[in-house]
Amino acid sequence: MPAATVRARAERGALPILQGLMVARLRIGRELADGWVEIEADGPSLDVLARQLAGLGSQVEVLGPPQARKRLAYLAGELASLHWLSAETGGESAVPDEFVDLRR
Protein backbone atom coordinates (compact mmCIF):
# COMPACT_ATOMS: atom_id res chain seq x y z
CA MET A 1 0.00 0.00 0.00
CA PRO A 2 1.52 3.37 -1.00
CA ALA A 3 2.18 5.89 1.75
CA ALA A 4 1.67 8.95 -0.48
CA THR A 5 -0.20 9.99 -3.61
CA VAL A 6 0.17 13.12 -5.71
CA ARG A 7 -2.24 14.58 -8.24
CA ALA A 8 -0.67 16.30 -11.20
CA ARG A 9 -0.99 17.21 -14.83
CA ALA A 10 1.60 16.29 -17.43
CA GLU A 11 2.42 17.12 -21.01
CA ARG A 12 1.42 14.23 -23.26
CA GLY A 13 5.06 13.85 -24.35
CA ALA A 14 6.12 13.16 -20.76
CA LEU A 15 3.83 10.13 -20.39
CA PRO A 16 6.32 7.52 -21.70
CA ILE A 17 8.95 8.77 -19.25
CA LEU A 18 6.43 8.76 -16.40
CA GLN A 19 5.28 5.25 -17.29
CA GLY A 20 8.86 4.00 -17.24
CA LEU A 21 9.61 5.79 -13.98
CA MET A 22 6.42 4.97 -12.09
CA VAL A 23 5.35 1.68 -13.74
CA ALA A 24 2.25 0.43 -11.87
CA ARG A 25 2.27 3.41 -9.50
CA LEU A 26 0.97 5.76 -12.24
CA ARG A 27 -2.67 6.31 -13.14
CA ILE A 28 -3.40 8.28 -16.28
CA GLY A 29 -6.63 10.28 -16.31
CA ARG A 30 -8.43 12.38 -18.86
CA GLU A 31 -6.87 14.69 -21.39
CA LEU A 32 -7.39 18.33 -20.49
CA ALA A 33 -8.46 21.08 -22.88
CA ASP A 34 -4.90 22.44 -23.04
CA GLY A 35 -3.54 19.07 -24.23
CA TRP A 36 -2.09 18.09 -20.87
CA VAL A 37 -3.18 14.89 -19.12
CA GLU A 38 -4.32 14.35 -15.54
CA ILE A 39 -2.21 11.84 -13.60
CA GLU A 40 -1.93 10.38 -10.11
CA ALA A 41 1.23 8.76 -8.81
CA ASP A 42 1.85 6.72 -5.67
CA GLY A 43 5.08 6.36 -3.76
CA PRO A 44 6.62 5.67 -0.39
CA SER A 45 6.57 9.37 0.60
CA LEU A 46 5.81 12.83 -0.78
CA ASP A 47 9.53 13.58 -0.69
CA VAL A 48 10.37 10.60 -2.94
CA LEU A 49 7.56 11.47 -5.34
CA ALA A 50 8.62 15.12 -5.51
CA ARG A 51 12.22 14.13 -6.23
CA GLN A 52 11.14 11.72 -8.98
CA LEU A 53 8.79 14.21 -10.64
CA ALA A 54 11.26 17.11 -10.34
CA GLY A 55 13.37 15.44 -13.02
CA LEU A 56 10.68 16.18 -15.58
CA GLY A 57 10.90 19.92 -14.96
CA SER A 58 8.06 21.95 -16.42
CA GLN A 59 6.56 18.90 -18.17
CA VAL A 60 4.74 17.99 -14.93
CA GLU A 61 2.81 20.29 -12.61
CA VAL A 62 1.95 18.79 -9.24
CA LEU A 63 -1.50 19.99 -8.18
CA GLY A 64 -1.69 18.45 -4.74
CA PRO A 65 -1.33 17.84 -1.96
CA PRO A 66 0.09 21.24 -0.96
CA GLN A 67 3.02 19.60 0.88
CA ALA A 68 4.19 18.03 -2.40
CA ARG A 69 4.02 21.39 -4.19
CA LYS A 70 6.02 23.01 -1.37
CA ARG A 71 8.64 20.25 -1.52
CA LEU A 72 9.00 20.74 -5.28
CA ALA A 73 9.43 24.49 -4.79
CA TYR A 74 12.13 23.81 -2.20
CA LEU A 75 13.90 21.38 -4.56
CA ALA A 76 13.77 24.00 -7.31
CA GLY A 77 15.48 26.46 -4.99
CA GLU A 78 18.17 23.93 -4.11
CA LEU A 79 18.84 23.19 -7.77
CA ALA A 80 18.86 26.87 -8.69
CA SER A 81 21.34 27.72 -5.95
CA LEU A 82 23.61 24.89 -7.02
CA HIS A 83 23.50 25.41 -10.79
CA TRP A 84 22.54 29.03 -11.45
CA LEU A 85 25.91 30.66 -11.01
CA SER A 86 26.91 34.05 -12.32
CA ALA A 87 30.36 34.84 -13.70
CA GLU A 88 30.04 38.38 -12.29
CA THR A 89 29.74 37.04 -8.75
CA GLY A 90 32.83 34.86 -8.96
CA GLY A 91 30.86 31.64 -8.94
CA GLU A 92 28.51 32.53 -6.10
CA SER A 93 24.81 32.01 -6.59
CA ALA A 94 23.04 34.75 -8.54
CA VAL A 95 19.67 33.58 -7.23
CA PRO A 96 18.08 35.87 -4.62
CA ASP A 97 18.14 34.43 -1.08
CA GLU A 98 14.36 34.66 -0.70
CA PHE A 99 13.96 32.32 -3.70
CA VAL A 100 16.58 29.83 -2.60
CA ASP A 101 15.67 29.43 1.06
CA LEU A 102 12.03 28.37 0.95
CA ARG A 103 12.32 26.76 4.39
CA ARG A 104 11.53 30.10 6.04
C-alpha positions in Angstrom: 0.0 0.0 0.0 1.5 3.4 -1.0 2.2 5.9 1.7 1.7 9.0 -0.5 -0.2 10.0 -3.6 0.2 13.1 -5.7 -2.2 14.6 -8.2 -0.7 16.3 -11.2 -1.0 17.2 -14.8 1.6 16.3 -17.4 2.4 17.1 -21.0 1.4 14.2 -23.3 5.1 13.8 -24.4 6.1 13.2 -20.8 3.8 10.1 -20.4 6.3 7.5 -21.7 8.9 8.8 -19.3 6.4 8.8 -16.4 5.3 5.3 -17.3 8.9 4.0 -17.2 9.6 5.8 -14.0 6.4 5.0 -12.1 5.4 1.7 -13.7 2.3 0.4 -11.9 2.3 3.4 -9.5 1.0 5.8 -12.2 -2.7 6.3 -13.1 -3.4 8.3 -16.3 -6.6 10.3 -16.3 -8.4 12.4 -18.9 -6.9 14.7 -21.4 -7.4 18.3 -20.5 -8.5 21.1 -22.9 -4.9 22.4 -23.0 -3.5 19.1 -24.2 -2.1 18.1 -20.9 -3.2 14.9 -19.1 -4.3 14.3 -15.5 -2.2 11.8 -13.6 -1.9 10.4 -10.1 1.2 8.8 -8.8 1.9 6.7 -5.7 5.1 6.4 -3.8 6.6 5.7 -0.4 6.6 9.4 0.6 5.8 12.8 -0.8 9.5 13.6 -0.7 10.4 10.6 -2.9 7.6 11.5 -5.3 8.6 15.1 -5.5 12.2 14.1 -6.2 11.1 11.7 -9.0 8.8 14.2 -10.6 11.3 17.1 -10.3 13.4 15.4 -13.0 10.7 16.2 -15.6 10.9 19.9 -15.0 8.1 21.9 -16.4 6.6 18.9 -18.2 4.7 18.0 -14.9 2.8 20.3 -12.6 1.9 18.8 -9.2 -1.5 20.0 -8.2 -1.7 18.4 -4.7 -1.3 17.8 -2.0 0.1 21.2 -1.0 3.0 19.6 0.9 4.2 18.0 -2.4 4.0 21.4 -4.2 6.0 23.0 -1.4 8.6 20.2 -1.5 9.0 20.7 -5.3 9.4 24.5 -4.8 12.1 23.8 -2.2 13.9 21.4 -4.6 13.8 24.0 -7.3 15.5 26.5 -5.0 18.2 23.9 -4.1 18.8 23.2 -7.8 18.9 26.9 -8.7 21.3 27.7 -6.0 23.6 24.9 -7.0 23.5 25.4 -10.8 22.5 29.0 -11.4 25.9 30.7 -11.0 26.9 34.1 -12.3 30.4 34.8 -13.7 30.0 38.4 -12.3 29.7 37.0 -8.7 32.8 34.9 -9.0 30.9 31.6 -8.9 28.5 32.5 -6.1 24.8 32.0 -6.6 23.0 34.7 -8.5 19.7 33.6 -7.2 18.1 35.9 -4.6 18.1 34.4 -1.1 14.4 34.7 -0.7 14.0 32.3 -3.7 16.6 29.8 -2.6 15.7 29.4 1.1 12.0 28.4 1.0 12.3 26.8 4.4 11.5 30.1 6.0 
